[in-house]
Amino acid sequence: MTTPHRADRRTRDDTDVVFAAGDVVADHTIDAFLGSGSSAEVYRVHTASHPEPLALKVLHTRSSDQQRIRERFEREFSIASLLDHPNIVHMHARGELDIDELGVDNRTPATVLWMTMEYVAGMSANELVGPHPTQAEVAATVEIGRQIADALDYAHSCEVLHRDVKPANIIVSTASTPTRAVLTDFGIAQLLDDARPLARNGRVQGSIAYAAPELLTASRISPATDQYALAASLFELLTGEPPFPRATAFAITYAHLHDPIPRLTKTQPWLPSALNSVFAKALAKNPADRYPTCAEFTDIVRRALLDVPVPTPQRRRWWSRRAKPLVE
């Protein structure tokens, strides 16, 4: 592996390294920075051994959280590698490097864990969220729901639970027609027969805005848990807000556990009123009251929205002028 001069490299803090175009990490050449989270960056890369671009995810560990990050890294790669579905990101390889190998001066020793996966040219489904969806966006939401439901039902048939379904973990390809949606980030995924606790030190792993009641109370989870998160995600894509927008994590948690399911037609009166009961079932407090499969839920949503006219928004969002059409 080659490394550029220290002055050519960008850093965030004493242990986190942000690579620049041209850097080489485990024989993968960095092309572009794609995004970052609390403990990872994602880059588009190329390598001589693979004809297409790949996505390189780099996780940085410190002594304080090394075990937790390593566990999540191992889980994401090993579980996602079990799955082979067109709407689930395909994993390629993984490895680790000592920070010293990167030629970076750091006061705290750290390990850089990396994995490569399929690169999907597109955008996060988060970018579809807004108060006034267009006709194309609603059509795209229906297609995203159908594809992610199929991916989840397949994962469930392989005894895998995703546990963190949300718009941010869905990549929508703008390079393919029709729209292709890909489910990513299996960092807190779980096998159905895994009996480990779902909460760590009283903290729920996952995104509270989309978390099912049984996940929030560290109760037994099931495929219905992912269905709840998918329903909450589609609720947000159609209305502009998740089901329970509250000011604090405690208030959101309380709402998931106790508050009635809001009506979609309250914020989007043009939506068919039948969708209120459809989403109420998918977001039922009791997992047993939800639909048998994710596909059954999204198929009803698709049929309910078939040929429903969408009011033209007064103003188009900034990204819609630049993105390719989502549905043609």
N, C-alpha and C positions, 0 to 999 in steps of 0.2 A: 504494500500500500504506500502511495506517495502522499506527502502532505506539503501544502504551500508554506511559505514563510509566515511566521507568527503575525507579522503586521498586516498580512492580507486576510486574516481570519477575523470574523466578527464574534463577539462573546456577549452573553447576557449577564452572567455573573461568574463567580469563582469556579463553578463546576460545570455549567451548561455551555455547550459549544454550538453555535449556529454555523453550519457549513455554507460556503459560497460556491457559486457556479465554477466548475472546474476541479473542485476538491474530489479526491478519490477515497471512498470508504469501502473497504473490503472488496476491491476490484469493481466497484460501482461508481461511475463518474456522475457527479451532481450536475443536473441541467437547470433546475429551478426549485425554489422554495415554494411549497404548496400551502403550508399552514402549521400551526402549533397549538399545543395544549399545555397543561400544567407541568407535564413531565416528558413531553415528546415533541419532536418535529417530524414533518413529513415532506419528502422531496421527490421530484421526478428525476429519475436517473436512467442511465443506459449502461449496458455492459456487453462485452464482446460475445458472451455466451448466450445472449437472448436477443432476438431480432426486434422486439417491440420495447417501448419504454416501460419501466417498472416504477412502482411507488416504494420508496425506502422510508421506513419508519424507524426513527432513532430515539431510544429511551435512555435518559440519563439517570443514574442512581447515585445517591449519596449514602453515607454511613447510616443516617437516620431513617431512611426509607428503602434501603437496598433490598431487603427481603420482600417487602410488599410489592415493589415495582417488578422485581424478578418473577414473583409468583404470577403477577398479572401478565407479564410478557410471555411466560411459558404457557399459561392458560390460553391466551389469545391465539398463539400460533398452533398449539397442539389441537385445540378444539376446532378452530376454523379449518385446519388441514384435513379434518375428517369429512368435510362437506364438499360436495361437487355439484354446484347448481349455478345456472347462468345469472341468477340474481343475488349470489353471495360472493363476496370478494375472494379471489383465488390466491392462496398463499404459495410462495416460492421457496424461500430459504431464510435462515436465521443464523446469528452468530453474536459474538461479543468481542470488544476491544478494550484494552486498558487505556486510560486517558493519556498515558505517557506515549503510546503509539501514535497519537494524533499530533504530537509536537506542540502541545499547548501547556503553558505554565499555569498550574492550579495549586492553590494551597491545600485543598482537600482532595485526596485521592478519590477517583470515581471510575466506574465502569460504564462503557457505552454499549448498550444492547441494541441490536439492529435486526430488522426483518424486512424482507422484500415481498411484495405482493403485486397483484394485478393493478395496473394504472388505468383509471377510468377518467377520461377527459370529460369534464362536466362541472357541475356545481352541487353544493349541498342542497338538500330539499329545504333547508332553512331559508334559502333565498326565495322560495315561493310563498313564504308566509307574509301576509299583509291583510289589511282590513277590507280591501276591495279586490278579490280575485277576478281575473279576466276569464272569458270563456275557455281560452287555451289552457290557462292555469288549472281550472276546474277539471278539464279533460285530462290534463297531466296528473292531477291528484288522484283521479280514479284509476289511471293506469299504474301509477306508483303503488297505490293500495293493492291492486290486483297482484302485481309482481312480488311485492314484499310479503304479502299473505302467502303466496305460493312458496316463497323461500322459507318462511317460518314454518309452514306445515311440513315442508321437506326436512328442515332441521329437527323438528319435533319427532318425525318418523325415525330420525337417526338418534333420538334420545338426547338432543341438545336443546337447551334453553338459552336464548340470547341475553335476556334480562336487562337490556339497555336500549330498547328500540325507541328511537326519537328521530325527528327530521335531521338533526345534525349528523346522525350515523347512517344516513341514506344519501348516496351519491347519485345524481341524475345525469346521465350522459347526454350531452348536447351534440355528440358526434355521430349518433345513430338515429335512424328512423325505422320504426317508431321509437318512442322514448324507451330507454332502458334504465331501470332503477337497480342499484346494487346496495345490499346491506353490508355494512362494515363494522369494525370495532367489536371484536368478541372478547375484549379484555376482562369482562366479568361474567362471561358465559359460564354455564354450569351443565354438567351431565345430569340427567334425571335421577340417576342412582347416587348422586353425590350428596352425602349427608352432612357436609360441613355447614356451620352457621352462615346465614345470609347477611348478617350484620356484624361489623367489627367494632368492638368497644362501644356498642350502642349506636354506631353510625351506619346508615343504610348506604350500601353501594349501589350506584345507579343515579338516574336523574329523577328527582322527586316530582317534577311537573308531570311525568308520564308513568309514575310508579303505581302499581296495583296495591290495594289495601294489604293483601297477604305479603307483599314484598316489604311494605313499610313496617309491618308488625313481626317480621322475621318468622312468618308462618310457612307452612309447606307451599312450595310453588309448583306450577304446572304449565303446560302450554297455554292455558287460559291467562296466565300472567303476561306473556308476550302479546296475546290478543288485546288485553287492556291497554298496553303501551301503544300498540298499533292504532287502536281506536282513538286514543288521546292525541296521537300524532296527526291522524287524518282530521280530527276535530279542529286542531290548530290550523292545518292547511286550508280548511274550508271557511273558518271563521276569523282567523287572524290571531286567536288566542288559544292556549291550552284550556282544558275544561275548567280548571280551578286557578285562575290567576289571582294570587294573593300576595301580600306584602312580605311575608316571612315564610321560612321553611316550615315552621310550626303550624302556621295557618293553612298552608298548602296540604300538609300531612293530615290535619284535622278534617279538611274538606274532602279529601279522598276517602277518609274513613267514615264520615258522618253526613256530609252535605248531599242533597239531592243532585242528580245529574242535570246540568243546565240544558236548556233547549237551544239547539243550533239556530232555530228561527228567531230567537230573541235578538241576535246580532246580525243575522242574514235572513231577513223575512222572505226573500225570494226562494230559499231552499224549500224543497217539499217537506211538509209537516211530518210525513211518515218517517223521515230520517231521525226525528226526535226519539221515537221508540226504538229504532234500530241501534242508535248509539247508546241509549239507556241500557239496552241488553248487553252490548259489548263492554260497557263500563259498569256493569253490575258489581256491587260490593262483594257478593258471593261468587267465587269463580264458577261454581256449579250452574249458575244462572246465565252464563255467557254462551256464545255460540259453540257448537261442537268443534269447529275449525275456524281458522282465520279466513280461509277462502270463502266459507259460507257467509261470513259477515261482509266481506268486501264485495261479493257478488250481489248481495242485496243493495248495498250502497250504489254500485254501478247501475243496477236496473232502476233504482229510484231517481238517479240523476240523468238518465237517458233522455235526450232531447229537451232538457230543461234549459230555457234561455237564462243567460247570466247578464244582469244589468251592466252596462258599460261604465267603468269607473271614471270619475271626473279627471283624475290625473294618473298617468302611468308612472310606475316606479322606475327609478334610475336604471336598474339592471336590465329592464325589458327592452331598452333601446339597443343594448349591446349583445344580449344573449341570442343564440339561434332559436328558432321556433321549437317549442317543447313538443308539440304534436302537429303533425302534418297530415 
